[in-house]
Amino acid sequence: MSDLLERLRTELPAEALITDPDVIASYAHDMASFCEAGTPAVVVLPRTVEQVQHVMRTATALRVPVVPQGARTGLSGAANASDGCIVLSLVKMDRILEISPVDRIAVVEPGVINAVLSRAVNEHGLYYPPDPSSWETCTIGGNIGTASGGLCCVKYGVTAEYVLGLDVVLADGRLLTTGRRTAKGVAGYDLTRLFVGSEGSLGIVVKAVLALKPQPPQQLVLAAEFPSAAAACDAVCRIMERGHTPSLLELMDRTTVRAVNELASMGLPETTEALLLCAFDTPDPAADLAAVGALCTAAGATEVVPADSPAESELLLQARRMSLTALETVKSATMIDDVCVPRSQLGAMLEGTAAIAEEYGLTIGVCSHAGDGNTHPVVCFDHTDPDESRRARESFDAIMALGLELGGTITGEHGVGVLKKEWLARELGETGIELQRGIKAAFDPLGLLNPGKLF
């Protein structure tokens, strides 16, 4: 321990090192439940690439594991510390280095907050689409590490589709530049895409070149109430089958709607079994919403209400964004699942989740990026009750099993981390895991980067 600190101090300022045990403890884990976390030896908050390189060279020399972190808003335990590790928090590397309206790119450090970047590019008439619900606090580096999504994925896609190039500090301290600044490029293997979603297990992202889009018109939102989740999912299928491209298509079940109202008095309709939010950012969103409204009515909607203004639309989006926070107030703890299924199986996924909730005697609220089949069943439970905690974990696993049975995946945007390691092996199979371990060994032969995550 003393040798580690001595070596780190040779090229790091005092303010970059945290050694106070109480403060260190606050960096031990992210927001996931049921994920083990160890006690770090030290927390390092670098401000430069050279400082990150020094940390990795020191870690390699002393064989000390390194756990990279962003804002720790993750939900899979991917940022959880291991005993004796260096926690490498990138939040101080928070500069927007460049915004180019001509090239339609932004160049940023990993600690830049998602919402800060979004607002900065808006000033140039540009748009950075990926918008996780935690966008006011989560970092771009964390978004890249977990390949996060957001509310706009149905039209604009996920983080991976916007990362053009990266600067990455490797396990031995070398600096690797991947990708490009150009609109297209296919030189060699796509190492950039490999790092996206790798959860800090292959290298430390210290700079990112991100693609931007022209800023679209302000979107308008429609809210549709349904007597069942199946009817709402039928409406989703009709909307997509007819070729509509909404900028947002989100679903909240009755449990979620009531939790949001309880938390923030949003005035959402509590009599509904499922509330569907659909938005368009087209030149004539009112016409698009009218067409979608008719499809919702045909699918059995009991009420279809288009927003009158962007301000009213924003209120509805705020309600959706606070869904996970609201469900956290239902009981003392939550487990947030992240199962993505084909859109055609969305109804079966929600019906199956409701059956699992009944079987295990638990409250499970569901909010969903319905347009891309990504569901977030939230298991609410009393963490002081051992039996209820056991049932919560078992129901969580049952939901993942259901997703795989329906042709889906165990994670659409939250990552694997510690929480879903066993399930990753089931999804990928023996050959898939063997090859992924081989990739890990090529980049990190000593196994120092974020050990114990993924597999």
C-alpha positions in Angstrom: 0.0 0.0 0.0 2.7 2.5 0.9 4.7 1.6 -2.2 1.6 2.1 -4.3 0.9 5.6 -2.9 4.6 6.6 -3.2 4.7 5.6 -6.9 1.4 7.3 -7.6 2.5 10.5 -5.9 5.6 10.9 -8.1 3.4 12.1 -11.0 0.1 13.0 -9.5 -0.8 16.1 -7.5 -2.1 15.6 -3.9 -5.6 16.6 -4.8 -5.8 13.8 -7.3 -5.5 11.1 -4.6 -8.1 10.2 -2.1 -7.0 8.1 0.8 -9.6 8.9 3.5 -11.3 5.6 4.2 -14.8 7.2 4.6 -14.5 9.0 1.3 -13.1 5.9 -0.4 -16.1 3.9 0.7 -18.4 6.2 -1.2 -16.6 5.1 -4.4 -17.1 1.4 -3.8 -20.2 0.7 -5.9 -22.7 2.0 -8.5 -26.5 1.9 -8.1 -27.1 -1.8 -8.6 -28.5 -4.1 -6.0 -27.2 -7.6 -5.1 -23.7 -6.8 -6.4 -20.6 -7.4 -4.3 -18.2 -4.5 -3.9 -14.7 -4.5 -2.3 -12.7 -1.9 -0.6 -10.4 0.2 -2.8 -6.8 1.0 -1.7 -7.0 4.5 -3.2 -9.2 6.6 -5.4 -7.5 8.6 -8.2 -9.1 11.5 -10.0 -6.8 12.4 -12.9 -7.2 15.5 -15.1 -4.9 14.6 -17.9 -4.1 11.7 -20.2 -0.5 11.6 -18.9 -1.9 11.1 -15.4 -4.0 8.2 -16.5 -1.0 6.6 -18.2 1.0 7.0 -15.0 -1.7 5.2 -13.0 -1.8 2.3 -15.5 2.0 2.0 -15.6 2.1 1.9 -11.8 -0.7 -0.6 -11.6 1.0 -2.8 -14.1 4.3 -2.6 -12.3 2.8 -3.5 -9.0 0.1 -5.9 -10.3 -2.7 -3.8 -8.8 -6.2 -4.0 -10.3 -7.8 -0.8 -11.7 -11.6 -0.1 -11.7 -12.5 2.8 -14.0 -15.6 4.9 -13.0 -17.7 7.6 -14.3 -20.7 9.1 -12.3 -21.6 5.6 -10.9 -25.2 5.8 -12.1 -24.9 2.3 -13.7 -27.2 -0.5 -12.8 -25.2 -3.6 -13.2 -22.3 -3.3 -10.7 -19.8 -2.6 -13.6 -18.2 0.2 -11.6 -18.0 -1.7 -8.3 -14.6 -1.8 -6.7 -12.6 -4.9 -5.9 -10.5 -5.2 -2.7 -7.2 -3.4 -2.9 -7.9 -1.9 -6.3 -7.2 1.6 -7.6 -10.5 3.3 -8.4 -9.8 5.5 -11.4 -12.6 8.1 -11.5 -12.6 10.1 -14.7 -15.1 12.7 -13.6 -12.5 15.5 -13.5 -11.6 15.0 -17.2 -14.7 17.0 -18.2 -13.7 19.2 -21.0 -15.6 19.6 -24.3 -12.5 19.9 -26.6 -14.2 20.7 -29.9 -17.6 21.1 -31.6 -17.5 21.2 -35.4 -20.7 22.1 -37.2 -19.0 21.4 -40.6 -17.8 17.9 -39.7 -20.7 17.4 -37.3 -18.6 16.0 -34.5 -17.8 16.7 -30.9 -14.5 15.8 -29.3 -14.9 15.3 -25.5 -13.2 14.0 -22.5 -14.9 11.0 -20.6 -16.1 13.0 -17.6 -18.4 15.3 -19.7 -22.0 15.1 -18.5 -24.4 13.9 -21.2 -26.8 16.8 -20.7 -24.0 19.3 -20.7 -22.8 18.1 -24.1 -26.3 18.0 -25.4 -26.9 21.6 -24.5 -23.5 22.7 -25.8 -24.1 21.2 -29.2 -27.6 22.6 -29.3 -26.1 26.1 -29.3 -24.5 25.2 -32.7 -27.8 23.9 -34.2 -26.6 20.3 -33.6 -28.0 17.3 -31.7 -26.4 14.5 -29.7 -29.2 11.9 -29.5 -28.3 9.3 -26.9 -30.1 10.4 -23.7 -30.2 7.9 -20.8 -32.8 8.7 -18.1 -29.8 9.8 -15.9 -28.6 12.2 -18.6 -28.3 15.1 -16.1 -25.7 13.2 -14.1 -24.2 10.4 -16.2 -20.9 10.9 -18.1 -20.1 10.2 -21.7 -17.3 7.8 -20.6 -19.8 5.8 -18.6 -22.3 5.9 -21.5 -19.5 4.5 -23.8 -18.5 1.9 -21.2 -22.0 0.4 -21.0 -23.2 1.2 -24.5 -26.1 3.1 -23.0 -29.3 4.0 -24.8 -32.2 6.3 -23.8 -35.6 7.5 -24.8 -34.7 8.4 -28.4 -33.3 5.0 -29.5 -36.3 4.1 -31.6 -35.4 6.7 -34.1 -31.8 7.7 -33.5 -30.1 4.6 -32.1 -27.8 4.0 -29.1 -24.4 5.3 -28.0 -22.4 2.9 -30.1 -23.8 4.4 -33.3 -22.3 7.9 -32.4 -18.8 6.9 -31.3 -16.5 7.5 -34.3 -13.1 7.3 -32.6 -11.5 7.0 -29.2 -8.2 7.6 -27.4 -7.7 4.8 -25.0 -5.0 4.2 -22.4 -4.2 0.5 -22.4 -3.5 -1.7 -19.3 0.3 -1.1 -19.7 0.0 2.6 -20.1 0.3 2.9 -23.8 -2.0 5.3 -25.7 -4.1 3.8 -28.5 -6.1 5.9 -31.0 -8.9 4.2 -32.8 -11.5 5.2 -35.4 -11.7 8.4 -37.3 -13.1 12.0 -37.6 -14.5 11.4 -41.1 -18.0 10.6 -42.1 -16.9 7.1 -43.1 -13.9 4.8 -42.8 -13.3 1.1 -42.8 -9.5 0.8 -42.2 -8.8 -2.4 -40.3 -10.8 -4.0 -37.5 -13.4 -1.8 -35.8 -11.6 -1.5 -32.5 -13.7 1.6 -31.6 -16.9 -0.5 -31.6 -15.1 -3.1 -29.5 -14.4 -0.7 -26.7 -18.0 0.6 -26.7 -19.8 -1.6 -24.1 -16.6 -3.2 -22.8 -17.3 -1.8 -19.3 -13.7 -0.6 -18.8 -12.3 -4.2 -19.1 -10.2 -3.5 -22.2 -8.8 0.1 -21.6 -9.5 3.5 -20.2 -11.3 5.9 -22.6 -9.7 9.3 -22.3 -11.1 11.0 -25.4 -14.0 10.4 -27.7 -15.0 11.7 -31.2 -18.8 11.7 -31.3 -21.0 12.0 -34.3 -23.7 14.8 -34.2 -26.9 15.4 -36.2 -28.7 18.6 -37.2 -31.0 19.7 -34.4 -34.5 18.5 -35.2 -37.7 20.5 -34.7 -39.1 20.4 -31.2 -41.1 17.3 -30.7 -44.7 16.9 -29.7 -45.9 14.0 -27.6 -49.1 12.0 -27.6 -50.3 10.1 -24.5 -52.6 7.1 -25.0 -54.3 5.1 -22.2 -55.0 1.4 -22.6 -57.0 -1.1 -20.7 -54.2 -3.7 -20.8 -50.5 -3.9 -21.5 -51.3 -6.3 -24.4 -53.4 -3.6 -26.1 -50.6 -1.0 -25.7 -48.1 -3.4 -27.2 -50.5 -4.1 -30.0 -50.5 -0.4 -30.7 -46.7 -0.4 -30.7 -46.7 -3.1 -33.4 -49.2 -1.3 -35.5 -47.2 1.9 -35.4 -44.0 0.3 -36.5 -45.7 -2.0 -39.0 -47.2 1.1 -40.8 -43.7 2.6 -41.2 -43.9 5.4 -38.7 -40.7 6.7 -37.2 -41.4 8.3 -33.9 -38.7 10.1 -32.0 -39.9 8.4 -28.9 -42.2 5.5 -28.1 -42.4 4.7 -24.4 -44.6 2.6 -22.2 -45.4 2.8 -18.5 -47.5 0.3 -16.7 -50.1 1.1 -14.0 -47.6 0.5 -11.1 -45.1 2.9 -12.7 -47.8 5.6 -13.4 -49.0 5.5 -9.8 -45.4 5.6 -8.4 -44.7 8.7 -10.6 -47.9 10.4 -9.4 -47.0 9.6 -5.8 -43.5 11.0 -6.1 -44.2 14.2 -8.1 -48.0 14.7 -8.4 -47.7 14.6 -12.2 -51.5 14.1 -12.7 -51.0 11.0 -14.9 -54.2 8.9 -15.3 -54.1 6.2 -12.6 -57.1 4.3 -14.1 -55.0 3.2 -17.0 -53.3 -0.2 -17.1 -50.7 1.0 -19.6 -49.8 4.5 -20.7 -48.1 4.9 -24.1 -46.1 8.0 -25.0 -45.4 8.6 -28.6 -43.5 11.6 -30.0 -42.5 13.0 -33.4 -39.9 15.7 -34.2 -40.9 16.0 -37.9 -41.8 19.2 -39.7 -45.5 18.4 -39.1 -45.7 16.4 -35.8 -49.4 17.1 -35.3 -50.3 15.1 -38.5 -48.0 12.3 -37.5 -49.6 12.2 -34.0 -53.1 12.1 -35.5 -52.2 9.1 -37.6 -50.7 7.3 -34.6 -53.6 8.3 -32.4 -56.0 6.5 -34.9 -53.8 3.4 -34.6 -53.9 3.5 -30.8 -57.7 3.8 -30.9 -57.9 0.9 -33.3 -55.8 -1.1 -30.8 -58.2 -0.4 -28.0 -57.0 2.8 -26.4 -59.6 4.3 -24.1 -58.1 7.9 -24.3 -55.8 9.5 -26.8 -54.5 13.0 -25.9 -51.9 14.8 -28.0 -49.9 17.5 -26.3 -50.8 21.1 -27.3 -47.3 22.5 -27.0 -43.6 21.5 -26.5 -43.9 22.6 -22.9 -46.7 20.1 -22.3 -44.7 17.5 -24.1 -41.7 18.1 -21.9 -43.8 17.5 -18.8 -44.8 14.1 -20.1 -41.2 13.3 -20.9 -40.2 14.3 -17.4 -42.8 11.9 -16.0 -41.2 9.1 -18.0 -37.7 10.0 -17.0 -38.5 9.8 -13.3 -40.1 6.4 -13.6 -37.1 4.5 -12.2 -36.7 7.0 -9.4 -40.4 6.8 -8.6 -40.4 3.0 -8.4 -37.5 3.1 -6.0 -39.9 4.7 -3.5 -42.3 1.8 -3.6 -40.2 -0.4 -1.3 -36.8 0.0 0.4 -34.9 -1.6 -2.5 -35.2 -2.3 -6.2 -33.7 -4.6 -8.8 -33.9 -3.0 -12.3 -33.9 -5.5 -15.1 -33.0 -4.5 -18.7 -34.3 -7.2 -21.0 -34.7 -6.4 -24.7 -36.9 -8.5 -27.0 -38.1 -8.3 -30.6 -40.9 -5.8 -30.8 -43.3 -8.5 -31.9 -42.7 -10.2 -28.5 -43.2 -7.1 -26.4 -46.7 -8.1 -25.3 -45.6 -11.6 -24.3 -42.7 -10.1 -22.3 -45.0 -7.8 -20.3 -47.6 -10.5 -19.8 -44.9 -12.9 -18.7 -43.5 -10.3 -16.3 -46.9 -9.8 -14.7 -47.2 -13.5 -14.2 -43.8 -13.6 -12.6 -44.8 -10.8 -10.2 -47.9 -12.8 -9.2 -46.0 -16.1 -8.8 -43.4 -14.5 -6.5 -45.8 -12.3 -4.6 -43.9 -9.1 -5.5 -44.6 -5.6 -6.9 -42.9 -5.3 -10.3 -43.4 -2.1 -12.2 -42.4 -1.9 -15.9 -41.3 1.0 -17.9 -40.2 0.3 -21.5 -38.5 1.8 -24.5 -41.4 0.1 -26.3 -40.3 1.3 -29.8 -37.2 -0.9 -29.6 -38.5 -3.7 -27.4 -36.3 -2.7 -24.4 -38.1 -3.4 -21.1 -37.1 -2.3 -17.6 -39.0 -4.5 -15.2 -38.3 -3.0 -11.7 -38.6 -5.5 -8.8 -39.6 -3.7 -5.7 -38.8 -5.4 -2.4 -38.0 -5.0 1.3 -34.2 -5.6 1.6 -34.6 -6.2 5.4 -36.8 -9.2 4.7 -34.6 -12.2 3.8 -37.4 -14.2 2.2 -38.6 -11.2 0.1 -35.0 -10.5 -1.0 -34.7 -14.1 -2.1 -37.9 -13.9 -4.1 -36.7 -10.7 -5.6 -33.5 -12.2 -6.9 -35.3 -15.3 -8.2 -37.9 -13.2 -10.0 -35.2 -11.1 -11.5 -33.6 -14.3 -13.0 -37.0 -15.5 -14.1 -37.5 -12.3 -16.1 -34.1 -12.7 -17.8 -35.0 -16.3 -18.7 -38.3 -15.2 -20.2 -36.5 -12.6 -22.3 -34.1 -15.2 -23.7 -37.0 -17.6 -24.4 -38.7 -14.9 -26.4 -35.6 -14.4 -28.6 -34.2 -11.4 -26.7 -31.1 -10.4 -24.8 -30.3 -10.0 -21.1 -29.3 -6.4 -21.5 -30.3 -3.8 -24.0 -28.4 -0.8 -22.5 -27.3 -1.3 -18.9 -24.5 -3.8 -19.4 -23.5 -7.0 -17.7 -21.2 -5.9 -14.9 -21.4 -8.2 -11.8 -25.1 -8.6 -11.9 -25.6 -10.6 -15.1 -22.3 -12.5 -15.4 -23.9 -15.9 -15.2 -26.6 -14.9 -17.7 -24.1 -13.6 -20.2 -22.6 -17.1 -20.3 -26.0 -18.5 -21.0 -26.7 -16.1 -23.8 -23.4 -16.3 -25.6 -22.6 -20.0 -25.1 -19.3 -21.7 -24.5 -17.7 -20.7 -27.8 -18.8 -17.1 -27.5 -17.4 -16.7 -24.0 -14.1 -18.4 -25.0 -13.6 -15.9 -27.8 -14.5 -12.9 -25.6 -12.0 -14.0 -23.0 -9.4 -14.3 -25.7 -10.0 -10.6 -26.7 -9.8 -9.6 -23.0 -6.4 -11.4 -22.7 -5.1 -9.7 -25.8 -5.8 -6.2 -24.4 -5.2 -6.9 -20.7 -2.9 -10.0 -20.3 -2.5 -9.5 -16.6 -6.2 -9.1 -16.0 -5.9 -5.8 -14.1 -8.7 -3.9 -15.8 -12.0 -4.1 -14.0 -11.6 -7.7 -12.9 -14.6 -9.8 -12.1 -16.9 -8.1 -14.6 -18.6 -9.5 -17.6 -17.2 -13.1 -17.1 
